[in-house]
Amino acid sequence: MVDPVSAIKGISESVGKVSDIVKKYNDLPLMEEIIELKTKVFSLQEELLSAKMQLAQREVMRIDGPFGYCFKAGDDKPYCPTCWQGGGKEVNLPPPDNYAGGYGRVCRVCKQLYVERKTTLRAQVPPASPWS
């Protein structure tokens, strides 16, 4: 398989060589087309670099554990899977706490509750009043 970076570099070099030849013949419309082509090649190079960076970032993050949290390689702090899968945001989850839905973590960005343990809430009965 051809490396996309090498292919784009090769195209860019070829366009540069053609551009040099056109300069010798002083053909303005052709030169404008070549400049437009160079602009498109540069745009493709930027898109490719951005895609490679996103891919590298995705390879670093993995979904793991019994609760489906995301973890970075070499890091034991959980990240919100909803934020990560939805928009690629790296949002650390806070420590677990008691919530009405159970013991777990709530993402501070998307407000998703990740229950780690179900808890039952007991109704609090006020102490009997000595006057009743």
N, CA, C and O atoms as a GROMACS GRO file, in nm:
protein
  528
    1MET      N    1   0.084  -0.118   0.000
    1MET     CA    2   0.000   0.000   0.000
    1MET      C    3   0.088   0.124   0.000
    1MET      O    4   0.191   0.128   0.068
    2VAL      N    5   0.048   0.224  -0.075
    2VAL     CA    6   0.125   0.348  -0.088
    2VAL      C    7   0.100   0.435   0.033
    2VAL      O    8  -0.013   0.453   0.076
    3ASP      N    9   0.207   0.490   0.088
    3ASP     CA   10   0.196   0.582   0.200
    3ASP      C   11   0.136   0.713   0.150
    3ASP      O   12   0.191   0.775   0.059
    4PRO      N   13   0.022   0.757   0.209
    4PRO     CA   14  -0.044   0.879   0.161
    4PRO      C   15   0.045   1.002   0.171
    4PRO      O   16   0.039   1.090   0.085
    5VAL      N   17   0.127   1.010   0.275
    5VAL     CA   18   0.215   1.126   0.291
    5VAL      C   19   0.315   1.133   0.178
    5VAL      O   20   0.338   1.240   0.121
    6SER      N   21   0.375   1.020   0.145
    6SER     CA   22   0.472   1.016   0.035
    6SER      C   23   0.405   1.050  -0.098
    6SER      O   24   0.462   1.121  -0.181
    7ALA      N   25   0.284   0.999  -0.117
    7ALA     CA   26   0.211   1.026  -0.241
    7ALA      C   27   0.182   1.175  -0.256
    7ALA      O   28   0.201   1.232  -0.364
    8ILE      N   29   0.137   1.238  -0.149
    8ILE     CA   30   0.106   1.382  -0.156
    8ILE      C   31   0.234   1.462  -0.175
    8ILE      O   32   0.234   1.560  -0.250
    9LYS      N   33   0.342   1.423  -0.109
    9LYS     CA   34   0.469   1.493  -0.128
    9LYS      C   35   0.514   1.480  -0.274
    9LYS      O   36   0.562   1.577  -0.333
   10GLY      N   37   0.499   1.361  -0.330
   10GLY     CA   38   0.536   1.340  -0.469
   10GLY      C   39   0.454   1.426  -0.564
   10GLY      O   40   0.508   1.483  -0.659
   11ILE      N   41   0.324   1.434  -0.538
   11ILE     CA   42   0.237   1.519  -0.621
   11ILE      C   43   0.279   1.664  -0.608
   11ILE      O   44   0.285   1.736  -0.708
   12SER      N   45   0.307   1.706  -0.487
   12SER     CA   46   0.348   1.844  -0.463
   12SER      C   47   0.477   1.877  -0.538
   12SER      O   48   0.489   1.984  -0.598
   13GLU      N   49   0.573   1.785  -0.535
   13GLU     CA   50   0.699   1.806  -0.608
   13GLU      C   51   0.675   1.812  -0.758
   13GLU      O   52   0.736   1.894  -0.828
   14SER      N   53   0.587   1.725  -0.809
   14SER     CA   54   0.555   1.725  -0.952
   14SER      C   55   0.491   1.856  -0.994
   14SER      O   56   0.523   1.911  -1.099
   15VAL      N   57   0.400   1.905  -0.913
   15VAL     CA   58   0.334   2.032  -0.942
   15VAL      C   59   0.438   2.145  -0.944
   15VAL      O   60   0.431   2.235  -1.027
   16GLY      N   61   0.532   2.139  -0.852
   16GLY     CA   62   0.638   2.239  -0.849
   16GLY      C   63   0.722   2.237  -0.976
   16GLY      O   64   0.758   2.342  -1.029
   17LYS      N   65   0.754   2.117  -1.026
   17LYS     CA   66   0.833   2.105  -1.149
   17LYS      C   67   0.756   2.159  -1.268
   17LYS      O   68   0.812   2.230  -1.352
   18VAL      N   69   0.628   2.126  -1.277
   18VAL     CA   70   0.543   2.177  -1.385
   18VAL      C   71   0.534   2.329  -1.377
   18VAL      O   72   0.537   2.398  -1.479
   19SER      N   73   0.524   2.379  -1.256
   19SER     CA   74   0.518   2.523  -1.235
   19SER      C   75   0.643   2.592  -1.290
   19SER      O   76   0.633   2.698  -1.352
   20ASP      N   77   0.759   2.533  -1.266
   20ASP     CA   78   0.884   2.590  -1.318
   20ASP      C   79   0.886   2.592  -1.470
   20ASP      O   80   0.933   2.688  -1.531
   21ILE      N   81   0.835   2.485  -1.531
   21ILE     CA   82   0.831   2.478  -1.678
   21ILE      C   83   0.738   2.585  -1.734
   21ILE      O   84   0.770   2.650  -1.833
   22VAL      N   85   0.621   2.602  -1.670
   22VAL     CA   86   0.523   2.701  -1.717
   22VAL      C   87   0.580   2.842  -1.707
   22VAL      O   88   0.553   2.926  -1.792
   23LYS      N   89   0.658   2.868  -1.602
   23LYS     CA   90   0.718   3.002  -1.587
   23LYS      C   91   0.805   3.036  -1.707
   23LYS      O   92   0.810   3.151  -1.751
   24LYS      N   93   0.873   2.935  -1.761
   24LYS     CA   94   0.961   2.959  -1.876
   24LYS      C   95   0.880   3.004  -1.998
   24LYS      O   96   0.928   3.084  -2.079
   25TYR      N   97   0.756   2.952  -2.011
   25TYR     CA   98   0.674   2.986  -2.127
   25TYR      C   99   0.581   3.104  -2.102
   25TYR      O  100   0.512   3.150  -2.193
   26ASN      N  101   0.577   3.154  -1.979
   26ASN     CA  102   0.502   3.273  -1.943
   26ASN      C  103   0.352   3.258  -1.977
   26ASN      O  104   0.292   3.348  -2.035
   27ASP      N  105   0.294   3.142  -1.942
   27ASP     CA  106   0.152   3.115  -1.969
   27ASP      C  107   0.074   3.142  -1.841
   27ASP      O  108   0.070   3.059  -1.750
   28LEU      N  109   0.011   3.260  -1.833
   28LEU     CA  110  -0.057   3.305  -1.712
   28LEU      C  111  -0.177   3.217  -1.674
   28LEU      O  112  -0.187   3.179  -1.557
   29PRO      N  113  -0.269   3.182  -1.766
   29PRO     CA  114  -0.383   3.098  -1.726
   29PRO      C  115  -0.339   2.961  -1.672
   29PRO      O  116  -0.396   2.910  -1.576
   30LEU      N  117  -0.238   2.904  -1.734
   30LEU     CA  118  -0.188   2.775  -1.686
   30LEU      C  119  -0.124   2.792  -1.548
   30LEU      O  120  -0.139   2.706  -1.462
   31MET      N  121  -0.054   2.901  -1.528
   31MET     CA  122   0.009   2.927  -1.398
   31MET      C  123  -0.097   2.942  -1.289
   31MET      O  124  -0.077   2.894  -1.177
   32GLU      N  125  -0.208   3.006  -1.321
   32GLU     CA  126  -0.317   3.021  -1.223
   32GLU      C  127  -0.374   2.883  -1.186
   32GLU      O  128  -0.404   2.858  -1.069
   33GLU      N  129  -0.389   2.796  -1.284
   33GLU     CA  130  -0.438   2.660  -1.257
   33GLU      C  131  -0.340   2.584  -1.167
   33GLU      O  132  -0.382   2.511  -1.077
   34ILE      N  133  -0.213   2.602  -1.191
   34ILE     CA  134  -0.112   2.535  -1.109
   34ILE      C  135  -0.115   2.587  -0.966
   34ILE      O  136  -0.100   2.510  -0.872
   35ILE      N  137  -0.133   2.717  -0.949
   35ILE     CA  138  -0.142   2.774  -0.814
   35ILE      C  139  -0.263   2.717  -0.742
   35ILE      O  140  -0.256   2.685  -0.623
   36GLU      N  141  -0.375   2.704  -0.812
   36GLU     CA  142  -0.495   2.646  -0.753
   36GLU      C  143  -0.470   2.500  -0.715
   36GLU      O  144  -0.513   2.455  -0.609
   37LEU      N  145  -0.401   2.429  -0.801
   37LEU     CA  146  -0.367   2.289  -0.772
   37LEU      C  147  -0.276   2.279  -0.650
   37LEU      O  148  -0.294   2.191  -0.566
   38LYS      N  149  -0.178   2.369  -0.640
   38LYS     CA  150  -0.088   2.369  -0.523
   38LYS      C  151  -0.168   2.394  -0.395
   38LYS      O  152  -0.142   2.333  -0.292
   39THR      N  153  -0.266   2.484  -0.403
   39THR     CA  154  -0.350   2.515  -0.286
   39THR      C  155  -0.428   2.391  -0.244
   39THR      O  156  -0.439   2.362  -0.124
   40LYS      N  157  -0.483   2.318  -0.341
   40LYS     CA  158  -0.557   2.196  -0.308
   40LYS      C  159  -0.466   2.090  -0.248
   40LYS      O  160  -0.505   2.022  -0.153
   41VAL      N  161  -0.347   2.076  -0.301
   41VAL     CA  162  -0.251   1.978  -0.246
   41VAL      C  163  -0.216   2.015  -0.102
   41VAL      O  164  -0.209   1.927  -0.015
   42PHE      N  165  -0.193   2.142  -0.076
   42PHE     CA  166  -0.161   2.187   0.060
   42PHE      C  167  -0.278   2.157   0.154
   42PHE      O  168  -0.257   2.114   0.267
   43SER      N  169  -0.400   2.181   0.107
   43SER     CA  170  -0.519   2.152   0.188
   43SER      C  171  -0.528   2.003   0.220
   43SER      O  172  -0.561   1.965   0.332
   44LEU      N  173  -0.499   1.920   0.121
   44LEU     CA  174  -0.499   1.775   0.143
   44LEU      C  175  -0.393   1.733   0.244
   44LEU      O  176  -0.415   1.644   0.326
   45GLN      N  177  -0.277   1.797   0.238
   45GLN     CA  178  -0.171   1.766   0.335
   45GLN      C  179  -0.217   1.800   0.476
   45GLN      O  180  -0.191   1.725   0.570
   46GLU      N  181  -0.285   1.914   0.492
   46GLU     CA  182  -0.335   1.952   0.625
   46GLU      C  183  -0.439   1.853   0.675
   46GLU      O  184  -0.437   1.814   0.792
   47GLU      N  185  -0.532   1.812   0.587
   47GLU     CA  186  -0.635   1.715   0.625
   47GLU      C  187  -0.572   1.582   0.666
   47GLU      O  188  -0.613   1.522   0.764
   48LEU      N  189  -0.474   1.538   0.591
   48LEU     CA  190  -0.407   1.412   0.620
   48LEU      C  191  -0.336   1.419   0.755
   48LEU      O  192  -0.345   1.325   0.834
   49LEU      N  193  -0.268   1.528   0.782
   49LEU     CA  194  -0.200   1.543   0.910
   49LEU      C  195  -0.300   1.543   1.025
   49LEU      O  196  -0.277   1.480   1.128
   50SER      N  197  -0.411   1.613   1.008
   50SER     CA  198  -0.515   1.616   1.110
   50SER      C  199  -0.572   1.477   1.134
   50SER      O  200  -0.592   1.437   1.249
   51ALA      N  201  -0.598   1.403   1.027
   51ALA     CA  202  -0.652   1.267   1.040
   51ALA      C  203  -0.553   1.176   1.111
   51ALA      O  204  -0.593   1.093   1.193
   52LYS      N  205  -0.425   1.190   1.079
   52LYS     CA  206  -0.323   1.107   1.144
   52LYS      C  207  -0.315   1.137   1.294
   52LYS      O  208  -0.300   1.047   1.376
   53MET      N  209  -0.326   1.265   1.328
   53MET     CA  210  -0.321   1.303   1.470
   53MET      C  211  -0.442   1.247   1.544
   53MET      O  212  -0.429   1.198   1.656
   54GLN      N  213  -0.561   1.253   1.483
   54GLN     CA  214  -0.681   1.198   1.546
   54GLN      C  215  -0.669   1.048   1.562
   54GLN      O  216  -0.709   0.993   1.664
   55LEU      N  217  -0.615   0.981   1.462
   55LEU     CA  218  -0.598   0.837   1.470
   55LEU      C  219  -0.499   0.799   1.581
   55LEU      O  220  -0.523   0.705   1.657
   56ALA      N  221  -0.391   0.873   1.590
   56ALA     CA  222  -0.293   0.846   1.695
   56ALA      C  223  -0.355   0.866   1.833
   56ALA      O  224  -0.327   0.791   1.926
   57GLN      N  225  -0.438   0.969   1.846
   57GLN     CA  226  -0.503   0.996   1.973
   57GLN      C  227  -0.601   0.884   2.008
   57GLN      O  228  -0.608   0.842   2.123
   58ARG      N  229  -0.676   0.835   1.909
   58ARG     CA  230  -0.772   0.727   1.933
   58ARG      C  231  -0.700   0.598   1.974
   58ARG      O  232  -0.753   0.519   2.052
   59GLU      N  233  -0.581   0.576   1.920
   59GLU     CA  234  -0.506   0.455   1.955
   59GLU      C  235  -0.456   0.460   2.098
   59GLU      O  236  -0.430   0.356   2.158
   60VAL      N  237  -0.440   0.579   2.152
   60VAL     CA  238  -0.392   0.594   2.289
   60VAL      C  239  -0.503   0.565   2.389
   60VAL      O  240  -0.477   0.511   2.497
   61MET      N  241  -0.627   0.599   2.355
   61MET     CA  242  -0.741   0.580   2.445
   61MET      C  243  -0.804   0.443   2.420
   61MET      O  244  -0.821   0.402   2.306
   62ARG      N  245  -0.838   0.373   2.529
   62ARG     CA  246  -0.904   0.243   2.515
   62ARG      C  247  -1.020   0.234   2.614
   62ARG      O  248  -1.018   0.297   2.719
   63ILE      N  249  -1.121   0.157   2.578
   63ILE     CA  250  -1.234   0.133   2.667
   63ILE      C  251  -1.205   0.004   2.741
   63ILE      O  252  -1.173  -0.098   2.680
   64ASP      N  253  -1.217   0.009   2.874
   64ASP     CA  254  -1.175  -0.105   2.953
   64ASP      C  255  -1.252  -0.110   3.084
   64ASP      O  256  -1.320  -0.014   3.121
   65GLY      N  257  -1.241  -0.221   3.152
   65GLY     CA  258  -1.297  -0.236   3.285
   65GLY      C  259  -1.444  -0.274   3.286
   65GLY      O  260  -1.510  -0.275   3.182
   66PRO      N  261  -1.494  -0.305   3.405
   66PRO     CA  262  -1.632  -0.352   3.416
   66PRO      C  263  -1.737  -0.243   3.392
   66PRO      O  264  -1.854  -0.274   3.368
   67PHE      N  265  -1.696  -0.116   3.398
   67PHE     CA  266  -1.793  -0.007   3.384
   67PHE      C  267  -1.784   0.062   3.248
   67PHE      O  268  -1.860   0.155   3.220
   68GLY      N  269  -1.693   0.018   3.164
   68GLY     CA  270  -1.682   0.072   3.029
   68GLY      C  271  -1.618   0.210   3.021
   68GLY      O  272  -1.642   0.284   2.925
   69TYR      N  273  -1.538   0.244   3.120
   69TYR     CA  274  -1.470   0.374   3.117
   69TYR      C  275  -1.359   0.372   3.012
   69TYR      O  276  -1.310   0.265   2.973
   70CYS      N  277  -1.320   0.490   2.968
   70CYS     CA  278  -1.206   0.504   2.878
   70CYS      C  279  -1.080   0.530   2.961
   70CYS      O  280  -1.086   0.599   3.063
   71PHE      N  281  -0.969   0.475   2.918
   71PHE     CA  282  -0.842   0.496   2.985
   71PHE      C  283  -0.736   0.528   2.881
   71PHE      O  284  -0.735   0.472   2.772
   72LYS      N  285  -0.645   0.619   2.918
   72LYS     CA  286  -0.530   0.646   2.833
   72LYS      C  287  -0.423   0.544   2.867
   72LYS      O  288  -0.418   0.493   2.979
   73ALA      N  289  -0.338   0.513   2.771
   73ALA     CA  290  -0.229   0.419   2.794
   73ALA      C  291  -0.140   0.472   2.907
   73ALA      O  292  -0.094   0.586   2.902
   74GLY      N  293  -0.116   0.390   3.006
   74GLY     CA  294  -0.029   0.427   3.116
   74GLY      C  295  -0.096   0.516   3.221
   74GLY      O  296  -0.029   0.568   3.310
   75ASP      N  297  -0.228   0.534   3.212
   75ASP     CA  298  -0.300   0.620   3.306
   75ASP      C  299  -0.414   0.538   3.366
   75ASP      O  300  -0.484   0.468   3.293
   76ASP      N  301  -0.432   0.547   3.498
   76ASP     CA  302  -0.539   0.470   3.560
   76ASP      C  303  -0.662   0.555   3.592
   76ASP      O  304  -0.756   0.505   3.652
   77LYS      N  305  -0.662   0.683   3.552
   77LYS     CA  306  -0.778   0.768   3.575
   77LYS      C  307  -0.881   0.745   3.465
   77LYS      O  308  -0.846   0.744   3.347
   78PRO      N  309  -1.009   0.725   3.503
   78PRO     CA  310  -1.111   0.700   3.400
   78PRO      C  311  -1.155   0.829   3.331
   78PRO      O  312  -1.159   0.936   3.391
   79TYR      N  313  -1.187   0.814   3.202
   79TYR     CA  314  -1.240   0.924   3.121
   79TYR      C  315  -1.382   0.888   3.080
   79TYR      O  316  -1.416   0.770   3.071
   80CYS      N  317  -1.463   0.989   3.054
   80CYS     CA  318  -1.604   0.968   3.018
   80CYS      C  319  -1.612   0.907   2.878
   80CYS      O  320  -1.567   0.968   2.781
   81PRO      N  321  -1.671   0.787   2.867
   81PRO     CA  322  -1.684   0.725   2.735
   81PRO      C  323  -1.784   0.797   2.644
   81PRO      O  324  -1.768   0.797   2.522
   82THR      N  325  -1.887   0.858   2.703
   82THR     CA  326  -1.986   0.930   2.622
   82THR      C  327  -1.921   1.050   2.554
   82THR      O  328  -1.941   1.071   2.435
   83CYS      N  329  -1.845   1.128   2.628
   83CYS     CA  330  -1.777   1.246   2.572
   83CYS      C  331  -1.671   1.202   2.470
   83CYS      O  332  -1.655   1.265   2.365
   84TRP      N  333  -1.599   1.095   2.501
   84TRP     CA  334  -1.491   1.050   2.411
   84TRP      C  335  -1.548   0.998   2.280
   84TRP      O  336  -1.500   1.035   2.173
   85GLN      N  337  -1.648   0.913   2.288
   85GLN     CA  338  -1.703   0.853   2.166
   85GLN      C  339  -1.787   0.953   2.088
   85GLN      O  340  -1.797   0.944   1.966
   86GLY      N  341  -1.849   1.047   2.158
   86GLY     CA  342  -1.935   1.144   2.091
   86GLY      C  343  -1.860   1.253   2.018
   86GLY      O  344  -1.898   1.293   1.908
   87GLY      N  345  -1.752   1.303   2.079
   87GLY     CA  346  -1.682   1.414   2.016
   87GLY      C  347  -1.531   1.411   2.034
   87GLY      O  348  -1.464   1.508   1.998
   88GLY      N  349  -1.478   1.303   2.088
   88GLY     CA  350  -1.334   1.293   2.105
   88GLY      C  351  -1.282   1.377   2.221
   88GLY      O  352  -1.162   1.403   2.230
   89LYS      N  353  -1.372   1.420   2.310
   89LYS     CA  354  -1.330   1.501   2.425
   89LYS      C  355  -1.272   1.411   2.533
   89LYS      O  356  -1.327   1.305   2.563
   90GLU      N  357  -1.163   1.454   2.591
   90GLU     CA  358  -1.101   1.381   2.702
   90GLU      C  359  -1.146   1.446   2.832
   90GLU      O  360  -1.090   1.547   2.874
   91VAL      N  361  -1.248   1.388   2.894
   91VAL     CA  362  -1.305   1.444   3.017
   91VAL      C  363  -1.282   1.344   3.130
   91VAL      O  364  -1.339   1.234   3.130
   92ASN      N  365  -1.199   1.382   3.227
   92ASN     CA  366  -1.176   1.296   3.344
   92ASN      C  367  -1.303   1.285   3.425
   92ASN      O  368  -1.374   1.383   3.446
   93LEU      N  369  -1.331   1.164   3.472
   93LEU     CA  370  -1.445   1.144   3.561
   93LEU      C  371  -1.400   1.169   3.705
   93LEU      O  372  -1.289   1.131   3.742
   94PRO      N  373  -1.486   1.231   3.785
   94PRO     CA  374  -1.450   1.256   3.925
   94PRO      C  375  -1.455   1.126   4.006
   94PRO      O  376  -1.502   1.024   3.956
   95PRO      N  377  -1.406   1.129   4.129
   95PRO     CA  378  -1.414   1.009   4.214
   95PRO      C  379  -1.560   0.967   4.234
   95PRO      O  380  -1.650   1.051   4.226
   96PRO      N  381  -1.584   0.839   4.260
   96PRO     CA  382  -1.722   0.794   4.280
   96PRO      C  383  -1.783   0.852   4.406
   96PRO      O  384  -1.713   0.884   4.503
   97ASP      N  385  -1.916   0.865   4.403
   97ASP     CA  386  -1.989   0.921   4.516
   97ASP      C  387  -2.129   0.859   4.517
   97ASP      O  388  -2.166   0.789   4.423
   98ASN      N  389  -2.205   0.884   4.622
   98ASN     CA  390  -2.342   0.834   4.631
   98ASN      C  391  -2.436   0.930   4.559
   98ASN      O  392  -2.433   1.051   4.581
   99TYR      N  393  -2.520   0.873   4.472
   99TYR     CA  394  -2.620   0.950   4.399
   99TYR      C  395  -2.753   0.876   4.412
   99TYR      O  396  -2.756   0.762   4.458
  100ALA      N  397  -2.860   0.940   4.372
  100ALA     CA  398  -2.992   0.877   4.382
  100ALA      C  399  -2.997   0.749   4.299
  100ALA      O  400  -3.068   0.655   4.335
  101GLY      N  401  -2.923   0.744   4.188
  101GLY     CA  402  -2.923   0.626   4.102
  101GLY      C  403  -2.827   0.518   4.147
  101GLY      O  404  -2.830   0.407   4.094
  102GLY      N  405  -2.742   0.548   4.245
  102GLY     CA  406  -2.647   0.450   4.294
  102GLY      C  407  -2.512   0.513   4.320
  102GLY      O  408  -2.495   0.635   4.307
  103TYR      N  409  -2.415   0.430   4.357
  103TYR     CA  410  -2.279   0.474   4.384
  103TYR      C  411  -2.202   0.472   4.253
  103TYR      O  412  -2.192   0.367   4.189
  104GLY      N  413  -2.149   0.586   4.212
  104GLY     CA  414  -2.078   0.590   4.085
  104GLY      C  415  -2.021   0.727   4.056
  104GLY      O  416  -1.992   0.804   4.147
  105ARG      N  417  -2.003   0.756   3.928
  105ARG     CA  418  -1.940   0.881   3.884
  105ARG      C  419  -2.034   0.953   3.787
  105ARG      O  420  -2.103   0.890   3.707
  106VAL      N  421  -2.034   1.085   3.796
  106VAL     CA  422  -2.113   1.168   3.704
  106VAL      C  423  -2.016   1.256   3.627
  106VAL      O  424  -1.934   1.327   3.686
  107CYS      N  425  -2.027   1.252   3.495
  107CYS     CA  426  -1.942   1.336   3.411
  107CYS      C  427  -1.982   1.482   3.431
  107CYS      O  428  -2.100   1.516   3.429
  108ARG      N  429  -1.884   1.566   3.449
  108ARG     CA  430  -1.910   1.709   3.472
  108ARG      C  431  -1.951   1.781   3.345
  108ARG      O  432  -2.004   1.892   3.351
  109VAL      N  433  -1.927   1.720   3.229
  109VAL     CA  434  -1.960   1.784   3.102
  109VAL      C  435  -2.096   1.738   3.050
  109VAL      O  436  -2.185   1.820   3.027
  110CYS      N  437  -2.112   1.607   3.030
  110CYS     CA  438  -2.237   1.556   2.972
  110CYS      C  439  -2.339   1.513   3.077
  110CYS      O  440  -2.453   1.480   3.042
  111LYS      N  441  -2.301   1.514   3.204
  111LYS     CA  442  -2.388   1.480   3.317
  111LYS      C  443  -2.433   1.335   3.320
  111LYS      O  444  -2.529   1.302   3.391
  112GLN      N  445  -2.367   1.248   3.245
  112GLN     CA  446  -2.400   1.105   3.243
  112GLN      C  447  -2.357   1.040   3.374
  112GLN      O  448  -2.245   1.060   3.420
  113LEU      N  449  -2.448   0.962   3.435
  113LEU     CA  450  -2.417   0.888   3.558
  113LEU      C  451  -2.372   0.748   3.521
  113LEU      O  452  -2.441   0.677   3.448
  114TYR      N  453  -2.258   0.707   3.571
  114TYR     CA  454  -2.206   0.572   3.553
  114TYR      C  455  -2.213   0.503   3.688
  114TYR      O  456  -2.132   0.529   3.777
  115VAL      N  457  -2.309   0.414   3.702
  115VAL     CA  458  -2.333   0.346   3.829
  115VAL      C  459  -2.234   0.232   3.843
  115VAL      O  460  -2.224   0.145   3.758
  116GLU      N  461  -2.159   0.235   3.954
  116GLU     CA  462  -2.065   0.128   3.983
  116GLU      C  463  -2.125   0.027   4.080
  116GLU      O  464  -2.086  -0.089   4.083
  117ARG      N  465  -2.220   0.074   4.159
  117ARG     CA  466  -2.285  -0.016   4.256
  117ARG      C  467  -2.423   0.041   4.286
  117ARG      O  468  -2.437   0.159   4.319
  118LYS      N  469  -2.524  -0.043   4.274
  118LYS     CA  470  -2.660   0.000   4.308
  118LYS      C  471  -2.670   0.015   4.458
  118LYS      O  472  -2.617  -0.066   4.534
  119THR      N  473  -2.737   0.118   4.499
  119THR     CA  474  -2.761   0.139   4.642
  119THR      C  475  -2.910   0.159   4.662
  119THR      O  476  -2.980   0.209   4.573
  120THR      N  477  -2.958   0.120   4.778
  120THR     CA  478  -3.098   0.144   4.809
  120THR      C  479  -3.105   0.258   4.909
  120THR      O  480  -3.034   0.262   5.009
  121LEU      N  481  -3.191   0.349   4.878
  121LEU     CA  482  -3.209   0.462   4.969
  121LEU      C  483  -3.313   0.424   5.072
  121LEU      O  484  -3.421   0.376   5.038
  122ARG      N  485  -3.280   0.446   5.196
  122ARG     CA  486  -3.374   0.418   5.304
  122ARG      C  487  -3.441   0.548   5.343
  122ARG      O  488  -3.376   0.652   5.355
  123ALA      N  489  -3.568   0.540   5.362
  123ALA     CA  490  -3.641   0.660   5.406
  123ALA      C  491  -3.595   0.693   5.547
  123ALA      O  492  -3.586   0.607   5.634
  124GLN      N  493  -3.567   0.819   5.567
  124GLN     CA  494  -3.525   0.861   5.700
  124GLN      C  495  -3.650   0.891   5.784
  124GLN      O  496  -3.735   0.972   5.748
  125VAL      N  497  -3.658   0.823   5.895
  125VAL     CA  498  -3.770   0.844   5.987
  125VAL      C  499  -3.721   0.936   6.097
  125VAL      O  500  -3.623   0.906   6.166
  126PRO      N  501  -3.792   1.048   6.113
  126PRO     CA  502  -3.748   1.138   6.219
  126PRO      C  503  -3.765   1.073   6.356
  126PRO      O  504  -3.856   0.992   6.376
  127PRO      N  505  -3.679   1.106   6.449
  127PRO     CA  506  -3.690   1.047   6.583
  127PRO      C  507  -3.826   1.084   6.646
  127PRO      O  508  -3.882   1.191   6.622
  128ALA      N  509  -3.876   0.992   6.726
  128ALA     CA  510  -4.005   1.016   6.791
  128ALA      C  511  -3.991   1.134   6.887
  128ALA      O  512  -3.894   1.146   6.961
  129SER      N  513  -4.088   1.217   6.884
  129SER     CA  514  -4.086   1.336   6.971
  129SER      C  515  -4.139   1.296   7.108
  129SER      O  516  -4.237   1.223   7.119
  130PRO      N  517  -4.075   1.344   7.211
  130PRO     CA  518  -4.124   1.309   7.345
  130PRO      C  519  -4.262   1.370   7.373
  130PRO      O  520  -4.328   1.330   7.469
  131TRP      N  521  -4.307   1.464   7.293
  131TRP     CA  522  -4.435   1.531   7.316
  131TRP      C  523  -4.549   1.470   7.236
  131TRP      O  524  -4.662   1.519   7.241
  132SER      N  525  -4.522   1.364   7.162
  132SER     CA  526  -4.632   1.308   7.083
  132SER      C  527  -4.695   1.190   7.149
  132SER      O  528  -4.789   1.132   7.095
   0.00000   0.00000   0.00000
